[in-house]
């Protein structure tokens, strides 16, 4: 509940979406390239707080790494 930022890294390109437990990702969502680290705000204080992330691979199978920050 205290997490406001998460760091992401993917070793294959993908699409990502944030939302509640029903979130799904599709090709219209945020494109996330492979090989970069990116910090994402997931809300807090006066804004909505996302609790889930969905990932859709672009072509190659890969792994998305996520770590929380406060």
Phi and psi restraints in degrees (value plus and minus 20) as a CYANA .aco file:
   2 UNK   PHI    -107.3   -67.3
   2 UNK   PSI     -31.7     8.3
   3 UNK   PHI     -92.1   -52.1
   3 UNK   PSI     109.9   149.9
   4 UNK   PHI    -139.0   -99.0
   4 UNK   PSI     -38.8     1.2
   5 UNK   PHI    -156.4  -116.4
   5 UNK   PSI     118.7   158.7
   6 UNK   PHI    -142.8  -102.8
   6 UNK   PSI     127.8   167.8
   7 UNK   PHI    -121.6   -81.6
   7 UNK   PSI     115.5   155.5
   8 UNK   PHI    -140.4  -100.4
   8 UNK   PSI     126.9   166.9
   9 UNK   PHI    -167.2  -127.2
   9 UNK   PSI     113.1   153.1
  10 UNK   PHI    -145.1  -105.1
  10 UNK   PSI     119.2   159.2
  11 UNK   PHI    -116.0   -76.0
  11 UNK   PSI     -12.3    27.7
  12 UNK   PHI    -170.2  -130.2
  12 UNK   PSI     128.7   168.7
  13 UNK   PHI     -84.6   -44.6
  13 UNK   PSI     128.0   168.0
  14 UNK   PHI    -176.2  -136.2
  14 UNK   PSI     153.7   193.7
  15 UNK   PHI    -131.3   -91.3
  15 UNK   PSI     121.2   161.2
  16 UNK   PHI    -148.7  -108.7
  16 UNK   PSI     130.5   170.5
  17 UNK   PHI    -163.2  -123.2
  17 UNK   PSI     125.7   165.7
  18 UNK   PHI    -135.5   -95.5
  18 UNK   PSI     127.7   167.7
  19 UNK   PHI     157.2   197.2
  19 UNK   PSI    -167.2  -127.2
  20 UNK   PHI    -115.7   -75.7
  20 UNK   PSI    -185.1  -145.1
  21 UNK   PHI     -82.7   -42.7
  21 UNK   PSI     -35.9     4.1
  22 UNK   PHI    -116.9   -76.9
  22 UNK   PSI     -15.4    24.6
  23 UNK   PHI     -84.5   -44.5
  23 UNK   PSI     120.6   160.6
  24 UNK   PHI    -151.5  -111.5
  24 UNK   PSI     135.8   175.8
  25 UNK   PHI    -130.9   -90.9
  25 UNK   PSI     123.5   163.5
  26 UNK   PHI    -161.3  -121.3
  26 UNK   PSI    -199.2  -159.2
  27 UNK   PHI     -88.5   -48.5
  27 UNK   PSI     -25.5    14.5
  28 UNK   PHI    -113.1   -73.1
  28 UNK   PSI     -24.4    15.6
  29 UNK   PHI    -105.2   -65.2
  29 UNK   PSI    -196.4  -156.4
  30 UNK   PHI     -83.1   -43.1
  30 UNK   PSI     102.5   142.5
  31 UNK   PHI     -97.7   -57.7
  31 UNK   PSI     110.5   150.5
  32 UNK   PHI    -142.6  -102.6
  32 UNK   PSI      90.4   130.4
  33 UNK   PHI     -93.7   -53.7
  33 UNK   PSI     143.1   183.1
  34 UNK   PHI    -101.9   -61.9
  34 UNK   PSI     136.3   176.3
  35 UNK   PHI      61.4   101.4
  35 UNK   PSI      -7.4    32.6
  36 UNK   PHI    -146.1  -106.1
  36 UNK   PSI     132.9   172.9
  37 UNK   PHI    -118.0   -78.0
  37 UNK   PSI     120.6   160.6
  38 UNK   PHI    -164.9  -124.9
  38 UNK   PSI     112.1   152.1
  39 UNK   PHI    -115.0   -75.0
  39 UNK   PSI     112.7   152.7
  40 UNK   PHI    -145.0  -105.0
  40 UNK   PSI     110.8   150.8
  41 UNK   PHI     -98.8   -58.8
  41 UNK   PSI     108.7   148.7
  42 UNK   PHI    -128.3   -88.3
  42 UNK   PSI      -6.5    33.5
  43 UNK   PHI      83.7   123.7
  43 UNK   PSI    -194.2  -154.2
  44 UNK   PHI     117.3   157.3
  44 UNK   PSI     149.9   189.9
  45 UNK   PHI      30.9    70.9
  45 UNK   PSI    -131.7   -91.7
  46 UNK   PHI    -108.6   -68.6
  46 UNK   PSI     -28.5    11.5
  47 UNK   PHI    -122.7   -82.7
  47 UNK   PSI     145.1   185.1
  48 UNK   PHI     -81.0   -41.0
  48 UNK   PSI     128.2   168.2
  49 UNK   PHI    -133.1   -93.1
  49 UNK   PSI      90.7   130.7
  50 UNK   PHI     -94.4   -54.4
  50 UNK   PSI     119.6   159.6
  51 UNK   PHI    -131.2   -91.2
  51 UNK   PSI     -34.3     5.7
  52 UNK   PHI    -157.1  -117.1
  52 UNK   PSI     136.8   176.8
  53 UNK   PHI    -152.7  -112.7
  53 UNK   PSI     116.7   156.7
  54 UNK   PHI    -133.6   -93.6
  54 UNK   PSI     126.7   166.7
  55 UNK   PHI    -151.6  -111.6
  55 UNK   PSI     118.0   158.0
  56 UNK   PHI    -145.9  -105.9
  56 UNK   PSI     102.6   142.6
  57 UNK   PHI     -90.3   -50.3
  57 UNK   PSI     127.1   167.1
  58 UNK   PHI     -99.5   -59.5
  58 UNK   PSI     -72.3   -32.3
  59 UNK   PHI    -169.5  -129.5
  59 UNK   PSI     -75.6   -35.6
  60 UNK   PHI    -103.8   -63.8
  60 UNK   PSI     124.3   164.3
  61 UNK   PHI     -88.0   -48.0
  61 UNK   PSI     122.5   162.5
  62 UNK   PHI    -179.4  -139.4
  62 UNK   PSI    -192.2  -152.2
  63 UNK   PHI    -148.0  -108.0
  63 UNK   PSI     118.3   158.3
  64 UNK   PHI    -127.8   -87.8
  64 UNK   PSI     106.9   146.9
  65 UNK   PHI    -123.2   -83.2
  65 UNK   PSI     116.5   156.5
  66 UNK   PHI    -153.1  -113.1
  66 UNK   PSI     114.6   154.6
  67 UNK   PHI    -157.4  -117.4
  67 UNK   PSI     122.9   162.9
  68 UNK   PHI    -108.7   -68.7
  68 UNK   PSI     130.2   170.2
  69 UNK   PHI    -149.8  -109.8
  69 UNK   PSI     141.2   181.2
